[in-house]
Amino acid sequence: MNYVRFLSRSALPACYSFSFRRFFGTAQSSNLLDVNTNVVKDVILFKYDNPRYFKLLNIFGITQFGFWMYLANFAFTTLRDAPVPEEKSKNLAWWRRINLGEQKYKNTIAGSCCIVGYCFLFGAWMFTLRSVRYLILRKGGNTVSFVTYGPFGRNRILDIPLNKVSAAESRDLAKVHLPIKVKGHLFYYMLDMRGEFRNKRLFDVTAGLKRNLEKAT
């Protein structure tokens, strides 16, 4: 039986016992030692079902991308090279002396618009792909599945060994989002605190633990 209570003070080095108490608190860590993590079937740890929000978010990202691409095309094709004669430029303000149709300015404006558009699209898609819809502890308690939203409405499922998952903070301390780091993946997976923790104690001793991912294999 894979009981967390086996991780007693006598079975763990002092540094791990101290970290466990510091992360959850002395009273809570004592209760968590009795949780059985060797589940006989898949258990949903967390659920946040809000597809409409992510649909609107991705529509916003795609709309912004299209808008900034239009501006980039407009700047590149419409701005004309119209240099200001030197005899007139002396009496003009500095910003009126700039020839926006000059190749370097035109390319800079168009390029900047492209970058802004891609940033909006990338931000919307990455936030969607890193937002957890379901967090499932698989049978046996050694693997956790991240079910995340997708940009086009389809879920993405990622099975990760539990020892490669580390929570950035405890569930009780998180206010808006609970970030979870997965070894080998860019950015954090985000658990929206408006969601439902279906099994809080089991979450705290599995996916909700803070681990040293550098030692994970």
C-alpha positions as CSV (number, residue, x, y, z in Angstrom):
1,M,0.0,0.0,0.0
2,N,1.4,3.4,-1.0
3,Y,0.5,5.4,2.1
4,V,1.9,8.8,2.6
5,R,2.0,8.0,6.3
6,F,5.1,5.9,5.5
7,L,6.9,9.2,4.9
8,S,7.2,9.6,8.7
9,R,9.9,11.5,10.4
10,S,11.9,8.3,11.0
11,A,11.7,7.4,7.3
12,L,12.6,10.8,5.9
13,P,15.8,12.9,6.3
14,A,15.3,15.9,8.5
15,C,15.4,18.3,5.6
16,Y,12.5,16.6,3.8
17,S,10.4,16.4,7.0
18,F,11.0,20.1,7.6
19,S,10.1,21.0,4.1
20,F,6.9,19.0,4.2
21,R,5.8,20.8,7.4
22,R,6.8,24.2,6.2
23,F,4.9,23.8,2.9
24,F,1.6,22.7,4.5
25,G,1.9,23.6,8.2
26,T,2.4,21.3,11.1
27,A,-1.3,20.5,11.8
28,Q,-2.2,19.9,8.2
29,S,0.9,17.8,7.4
30,S,0.0,15.5,10.3
31,N,-3.5,14.8,8.7
32,L,-2.0,14.3,5.2
33,L,0.3,11.5,6.5
34,D,-2.8,9.2,6.6
35,V,-3.8,9.7,3.0
36,N,-3.7,6.6,0.7
37,T,-2.3,7.7,-2.7
38,N,-2.4,4.2,-4.2
39,V,-5.8,4.7,-5.8
40,V,-7.7,1.8,-7.3
41,K,-9.2,3.8,-10.1
42,D,-8.7,7.2,-11.8
43,V,-9.6,10.1,-9.5
44,I,-10.4,13.7,-10.6
45,L,-8.4,16.0,-8.4
46,F,-9.4,19.3,-9.9
47,K,-12.0,20.6,-12.3
48,Y,-12.5,24.0,-14.0
49,D,-15.1,23.8,-16.7
50,N,-15.4,27.2,-18.4
51,P,-15.1,26.7,-22.2
52,R,-16.9,29.9,-23.1
53,Y,-14.2,32.0,-21.5
54,F,-11.4,30.4,-23.5
55,K,-13.5,30.5,-26.7
56,L,-13.9,34.3,-26.3
57,L,-10.2,34.6,-25.3
58,N,-9.1,32.9,-28.5
59,I,-11.5,34.9,-30.7
60,F,-10.0,38.0,-29.1
61,G,-6.4,36.8,-29.9
62,I,-7.3,35.9,-33.5
63,T,-9.1,39.2,-34.0
64,Q,-6.1,41.2,-32.6
65,F,-3.8,39.2,-34.8
66,G,-5.8,40.0,-37.9
67,F,-6.1,43.7,-37.0
68,W,-2.3,44.1,-36.5
69,M,-1.5,42.1,-39.7
70,Y,-3.8,44.5,-41.5
71,L,-2.0,47.5,-40.1
72,A,1.3,45.9,-41.0
73,N,0.2,45.4,-44.6
74,F,-1.3,48.9,-44.7
75,A,1.9,50.5,-43.5
76,F,4.1,48.5,-45.9
77,T,1.9,49.1,-49.0
78,T,0.4,52.6,-48.4
79,L,3.2,54.7,-46.9
80,R,4.9,56.7,-49.7
81,D,8.4,58.0,-49.8
82,A,7.9,61.8,-49.6
83,P,11.1,63.4,-48.3
84,V,10.8,67.0,-47.0
85,P,12.9,69.5,-48.8
86,E,15.8,70.7,-46.7
87,E,14.9,74.4,-47.1
88,K,11.5,73.7,-45.5
89,S,12.5,71.2,-42.9
90,K,14.5,73.8,-40.9
91,N,11.2,75.6,-39.8
92,L,9.3,72.4,-39.0
93,A,9.1,70.4,-35.8
94,W,11.3,67.3,-35.6
95,W,8.4,64.9,-35.9
96,R,7.2,66.6,-39.1
97,R,10.6,66.2,-40.7
98,I,10.4,62.4,-40.4
99,N,9.6,60.7,-43.7
100,L,7.6,57.7,-42.7
101,G,7.6,56.4,-46.3
102,E,11.4,56.0,-46.1
103,Q,12.3,52.3,-46.3
104,K,13.7,52.0,-42.8
105,Y,10.7,53.6,-41.1
106,K,8.2,51.7,-43.2
107,N,9.8,48.4,-42.5
108,T,10.1,49.2,-38.8
109,I,6.4,50.1,-38.5
110,A,5.3,47.0,-40.4
111,G,7.6,44.7,-38.5
112,S,6.4,46.2,-35.1
113,C,2.8,45.6,-36.1
114,C,3.6,42.0,-37.0
115,I,5.3,41.4,-33.6
116,V,2.4,42.9,-31.7
117,G,-0.1,40.7,-33.6
118,Y,1.9,37.6,-32.9
119,C,2.3,38.5,-29.2
120,F,-1.5,38.7,-28.8
121,L,-2.0,35.4,-30.6
122,F,0.8,33.6,-28.8
123,G,-0.4,34.9,-25.4
124,A,-4.0,33.8,-25.9
125,W,-3.0,30.4,-27.2
126,M,-0.3,29.7,-24.6
127,F,-2.6,30.8,-21.7
128,T,-5.3,28.5,-23.1
129,L,-2.9,25.5,-23.6
130,R,-1.6,25.9,-20.0
131,S,-5.0,26.3,-18.4
132,V,-6.0,23.0,-16.7
133,R,-9.6,21.8,-17.2
134,Y,-9.2,18.5,-15.4
135,L,-6.4,17.2,-13.3
136,I,-6.7,13.4,-12.9
137,L,-4.7,11.1,-10.7
138,R,-4.3,7.8,-12.6
139,K,-4.8,4.3,-11.1
140,G,-1.9,3.4,-8.9
141,G,-1.1,7.0,-7.9
142,N,2.1,7.3,-9.9
143,T,0.9,9.4,-12.9
144,V,-1.2,12.5,-13.2
145,S,-3.0,13.6,-16.3
146,F,-3.4,17.2,-17.3
147,V,-6.4,17.9,-19.4
148,T,-6.1,21.4,-20.8
149,Y,-8.1,23.6,-23.1
150,G,-7.2,23.9,-26.8
151,P,-7.3,27.0,-29.0
152,F,-10.0,25.4,-31.2
153,G,-12.1,23.9,-28.5
154,R,-10.5,20.4,-28.4
155,N,-9.0,19.2,-25.1
156,R,-5.4,18.2,-24.9
157,I,-4.3,15.3,-22.6
158,L,-0.9,15.0,-21.1
159,D,0.2,12.1,-18.9
160,I,3.1,13.0,-16.6
161,P,4.9,10.9,-13.9
162,L,4.1,12.4,-10.5
163,N,7.7,12.9,-9.6
164,K,8.1,15.4,-12.5
165,V,5.3,17.6,-11.2
166,S,5.8,20.4,-8.7
167,A,3.4,23.0,-7.3
168,A,4.7,26.5,-6.9
169,E,2.8,27.1,-3.7
170,S,0.3,25.3,-1.5
171,R,-3.4,25.3,-2.4
172,D,-4.3,27.3,0.7
173,L,-2.0,30.1,-0.2
174,A,-3.0,30.5,-3.9
175,K,-5.4,33.3,-4.5
176,V,-6.1,33.5,-8.3
177,H,-4.1,30.7,-9.9
178,L,-2.1,27.8,-8.6
179,P,0.9,27.4,-10.9
180,I,2.2,23.8,-11.4
181,K,5.6,23.2,-13.0
182,V,6.2,20.1,-15.2
183,K,9.8,19.1,-15.8
184,G,10.8,19.6,-19.4
185,H,7.9,22.0,-20.3
186,L,8.0,25.7,-20.8
187,F,5.8,27.9,-18.6
188,Y,3.6,26.7,-15.7
189,Y,0.3,24.9,-15.9
190,M,-2.4,27.0,-14.3
191,L,-5.1,25.9,-12.0
192,D,-7.8,28.6,-11.7
193,M,-8.8,28.9,-8.0
194,R,-12.4,29.4,-9.2
195,G,-12.4,25.7,-10.1
196,E,-13.3,22.8,-7.9
197,F,-10.8,20.7,-6.0
198,R,-12.7,17.4,-6.0
199,N,-10.4,15.7,-3.5
200,K,-8.4,18.3,-1.6
201,R,-6.3,16.0,0.7
202,L,-5.4,13.7,-2.2
203,F,-4.4,16.7,-4.3
204,D,-2.2,18.1,-1.5
205,V,-0.1,14.9,-1.2
206,T,0.2,14.3,-5.0
207,A,0.1,17.1,-7.5
208,G,0.0,19.8,-4.8
209,L,3.4,19.0,-3.4
210,K,6.5,21.1,-4.1
211,R,9.3,18.9,-5.4
212,N,12.9,19.3,-6.5
213,L,12.5,18.7,-10.2
214,E,16.3,18.8,-10.8
215,K,16.5,15.3,-9.2
216,A,13.5,13.9,-11.0
217,T,14.3,11.1,-13.5
